[in-house]
């Protein structure tokens, strides 16, 4: 929901505005290329189901008050046949932790690299369109992706946190193809902890949608994934009066080592209602979203 900006975030916004003043032009390379200029935001971490085809696993936990997915208890459906046995066991193990009210370790709360497709849960993005490259900026932890246009993946890809991304325009759509995503201790394909392997392949399709489509998708997303108190605890804001076109992302994930088939999700953004909300994660045990500290192991007997 729209709201006032906390003082700390306001200072970040001022700094971001100063940087933006000297940032190179974000104009689309030519008149035939769709223009995705601007800062795009959404209020939740949840993604919408695709209009057709298989969606990813969903949360088994719903709030009793309104039936919405419970964002504080992320228990992925480990019985979903989309998951191979080892992946299902991992999702169940992490879900059992989340059922207790504690957050299991993930790339966000551990300040770890957020790789595709996990990074697509971030709430604010900006696409900088150049002649030979599209740069995608994310609000959290200085995450940046570089998409080479009209290029090919090398015959031998060196794995990296963001993978090797190439892209091209198909009419009004930017298509991004990513392989070679490095796997680390915190790697996961979704917020429920589904694992990923070196064979993961992610395809993203970005396009503009009309205002009515954007508003319907935004309202449905808020209904399914919004906070129970109606507040936004992540410093992201939008202009409630904006009814112009939105940016919509449709992405598909394939990983034969983890999933029994491909699955897709949709993310719909509207224009941000504030300056760029850059946030930096510092390693600590405070769960800012739950207003408490995560429990840490304690010795039953002192060492000295």
C-alpha positions in Angstrom: 0.0 0.0 0.0 1.1 3.6 -0.5 2.5 5.3 2.6 5.0 7.6 4.1 8.7 6.8 3.7 10.7 6.1 6.8 13.5 8.6 7.4 16.3 6.0 6.7 14.7 5.1 3.4 14.2 8.8 2.6 17.9 9.3 2.9 18.6 6.4 0.6 16.1 7.9 -1.9 17.9 11.3 -1.9 21.2 9.5 -2.6 19.6 7.5 -5.3 18.2 10.6 -6.9 21.6 12.2 -7.0 23.0 9.1 -8.8 20.1 9.1 -11.2 20.9 12.7 -12.2 24.2 11.6 -13.8 23.0 8.2 -15.0 23.2 7.8 -18.8 20.0 8.0 -20.9 17.6 5.0 -20.5 15.8 5.7 -23.8 15.0 2.6 -25.9 17.6 2.2 -28.8 15.1 3.0 -31.6 11.5 3.7 -32.2 10.6 0.1 -33.0 11.9 -1.2 -29.7 9.5 -1.3 -26.7 10.3 1.3 -24.1 10.6 -0.1 -20.5 12.0 3.1 -19.0 11.3 3.9 -15.4 11.3 2.3 -12.0 8.8 -0.5 -11.6 7.4 -1.8 -8.3 5.1 -4.3 -6.7 4.0 -4.8 -3.1 4.5 -8.6 -2.5 7.0 -11.4 -3.1 4.3 -13.7 -4.6 4.0 -14.4 -8.3 0.8 -14.9 -10.3 -0.2 -18.1 -12.0 0.4 -18.1 -15.8 -2.6 -17.8 -18.1 -1.8 -21.3 -19.4 0.6 -24.1 -18.5 2.0 -25.4 -15.2 2.7 -23.0 -12.4 5.3 -23.5 -9.7 4.5 -25.0 -6.3 2.3 -23.0 -3.9 2.2 -22.3 -0.2 0.2 -24.8 1.9 -0.3 -22.2 4.6 -3.2 -19.8 4.5 -4.2 -17.1 6.9 -7.3 -17.9 8.9 -8.5 -14.3 8.7 -8.8 -13.9 5.0 -7.6 -17.1 3.3 -4.6 -15.4 1.7 -1.3 -17.2 1.5 0.7 -16.8 4.8 3.9 -15.0 3.9 5.3 -15.6 7.3 4.9 -19.4 7.0 6.4 -20.5 3.7 5.5 -24.2 3.5 5.7 -25.2 -0.2 3.5 -28.1 -1.4 6.1 -30.9 -1.1 3.5 -33.4 -2.4 3.3 -31.6 -5.7 4.3 -34.0 -8.5 6.3 -31.2 -10.1 9.0 -31.9 -7.5 11.4 -34.9 -7.8 11.8 -36.9 -4.6 15.0 -35.2 -3.3 13.6 -31.7 -4.1 10.3 -32.6 -2.3 12.3 -33.7 0.8 14.2 -30.4 0.8 11.0 -28.3 0.5 9.4 -30.3 3.3 12.4 -29.9 5.6 12.4 -26.2 5.2 8.7 -26.0 5.4 8.8 -27.7 8.8 11.1 -25.0 10.1 8.7 -22.3 8.7 5.7 -23.9 10.4 7.2 -23.1 13.8 7.3 -19.4 13.0 11.0 -19.2 12.4 12.4 -18.3 9.0 14.6 -20.9 7.3 17.8 -19.6 5.7 17.3 -18.2 2.3 19.3 -15.9 0.0 17.4 -12.9 1.2 17.7 -13.3 5.0 21.3 -14.6 4.7 22.5 -11.7 2.5 23.6 -14.2 -0.2 23.5 -13.8 -4.0 20.0 -14.0 -5.4 20.2 -15.9 -8.6 17.5 -16.3 -11.3 14.8 -17.3 -10.8 14.7 -16.5 -7.1 15.8 -12.9 -7.7 12.5 -12.4 -9.7 10.7 -12.1 -6.3 12.3 -8.7 -5.7 9.8 -5.9 -5.5 11.5 -3.1 -7.4 13.4 -3.2 -10.7 14.7 -1.0 -13.4 15.6 -2.0 -17.0 18.3 0.1 -18.7 18.0 -0.5 -22.4 21.1 0.0 -24.6 21.9 -0.8 -28.2 23.8 -4.1 -27.3 22.8 -4.8 -23.8 19.9 -4.5 -21.3 20.9 -4.0 -17.7 18.5 -5.0 -15.0 18.8 -3.4 -11.6 17.2 -4.8 -8.4 16.5 -2.8 -5.3 18.2 -5.2 -2.8 21.9 -5.7 -2.3 23.2 -4.1 -5.5 22.1 -7.0 -7.6 22.6 -6.4 -11.3 22.1 -8.5 -14.4 23.6 -7.9 -17.8 21.7 -9.2 -20.8 23.6 -9.3 -24.1 21.4 -8.5 -27.0 21.4 -10.6 -30.2 24.2 -12.8 -28.9 24.7 -16.5 -28.3 25.7 -18.4 -25.2 29.4 -19.5 -25.4 29.9 -23.2 -26.2 31.3 -23.6 -22.6 29.6 -21.3 -20.0 31.5 -20.5 -16.9 28.9 -20.6 -14.1 28.2 -17.3 -12.3 25.7 -16.2 -9.8 23.5 -14.4 -12.4 24.3 -16.9 -15.1 24.9 -16.1 -18.8 21.9 -14.1 -20.1 21.3 -13.3 -23.8 18.2 -11.5 -25.1 16.4 -10.2 -28.2 13.2 -8.4 -29.0 10.2 -10.1 -30.4 7.9 -7.3 -31.4 6.8 -5.7 -28.2 8.5 -8.3 -26.0 12.0 -8.6 -24.6 13.0 -12.3 -24.4 15.8 -13.2 -22.0 17.4 -16.6 -21.9 19.7 -17.6 -19.0 21.9 -20.6 -18.4 25.1 -21.3 -16.5 23.7 -20.3 -13.1 26.2 -21.0 -10.3 24.8 -23.2 -7.4 25.8 -22.3 -3.9 24.7 -23.2 -0.3 21.8 -20.8 -0.4 20.6 -21.4 -4.0 16.9 -22.0 -4.4 14.5 -21.6 -7.2 11.6 -20.1 -5.2 10.7 -18.8 -1.8 9.7 -22.2 -0.6 13.2 -23.6 -0.9 13.0 -25.7 -4.1 16.6 -26.4 -5.0 18.2 -25.8 -8.3 21.1 -27.5 -10.2 23.7 -26.4 -12.7 21.2 -27.5 -15.4 18.7 -24.8 -14.7 17.4 -22.8 -17.7 15.3 -19.7 -17.2 13.4 -17.8 -19.9 11.9 -14.4 -19.2 9.5 -12.4 -21.4 9.0 -8.7 -20.5 6.2 -6.6 -22.1 4.0 -3.7 -21.4 0.3 -4.3 -20.6 -2.6 -1.8 -20.6 -3.7 -0.1 -17.4 -6.8 -2.3 -16.8 -4.7 -5.5 -17.1 -2.2 -4.1 -14.7 -4.7 -3.0 -12.1 -6.6 -6.4 -12.2 -3.4 -8.3 -11.8 -2.1 -6.0 -9.1 -5.3 -6.3 -7.1 -5.4 -10.1 -7.4 -1.8 -10.3 -6.3 -2.4 -8.1 -3.3 -5.5 -10.3 -2.4 -3.5 -13.5 -2.5 -0.1 -12.4 -1.1 -0.6 -9.0 0.6 0.1 -8.5 4.3 -2.7 -9.1 6.7 -2.3 -5.6 8.2 -2.4 -4.0 4.8 1.0 -2.4 5.4 4.2 -2.6 3.3 7.3 -3.3 5.4 9.9 -3.3 2.6 10.1 0.4 1.7 8.5 0.0 -1.7 5.8 2.5 -2.8 3.6 3.1 -5.8 1.4 5.9 -6.9 -2.2 4.9 -6.2 -3.5 7.4 -8.8 -1.4 5.9 -11.6 -3.6 4.1 -14.1 -1.2 3.9 -17.1 0.4 0.8 -18.6 2.3 -1.7 -16.4 5.3 -3.9 -17.0 4.6 -7.7 -17.0 7.1 -10.5 -16.7 6.3 -14.1 -17.7 9.1 -16.5 -16.8 9.5 -20.2 -17.3 11.9 -22.5 -15.4 13.4 -25.8 -16.5 15.7 -28.0 -14.4 15.5 -31.8 -15.1 17.5 -32.6 -12.0 14.9 -30.9 -9.7 11.5 -30.7 -11.5 9.5 -33.2 -13.5 8.8 -30.6 -16.1 8.9 -26.8 -16.9 6.8 -24.4 -14.9 5.9 -20.7 -15.2 4.9 -17.7 -13.2 3.8 -14.1 -13.9 4.9 -10.9 -12.2 3.1 -7.6 -12.8 4.6 -4.2 -11.9 3.3 -0.7 -11.9 5.2 2.6 -11.8 7.0 3.2 -8.5 5.7 6.0 -6.4 9.0 7.1 -5.0 12.7 7.4 -5.9 14.7 4.2 -6.3 14.5 2.3 -3.0 18.0 0.8 -2.8 18.4 -1.5 0.2 21.5 -3.2 1.5 21.5 -6.4 3.6 23.8 -6.6 6.6 24.3 -10.0 8.2 22.4 -10.1 11.5 19.7 -12.2 13.2 16.9 -9.7 13.1 13.8 -10.7 11.1 12.7 -7.2 10.0 9.5 -8.6 8.5 8.5 -10.3 11.7 9.9 -7.7 14.2 11.8 -10.3 16.1 15.3 -12.0 16.3 15.9 -15.4 14.9 16.8 -17.9 17.6 20.5 -18.9 17.6 22.1 -22.1 19.1 23.0 -21.8 22.7 25.3 -24.1 24.6 23.8 -25.9 27.6 27.1 -25.6 29.4 29.5 -22.6 29.2 32.9 -23.3 27.6 34.7 -21.2 30.3 
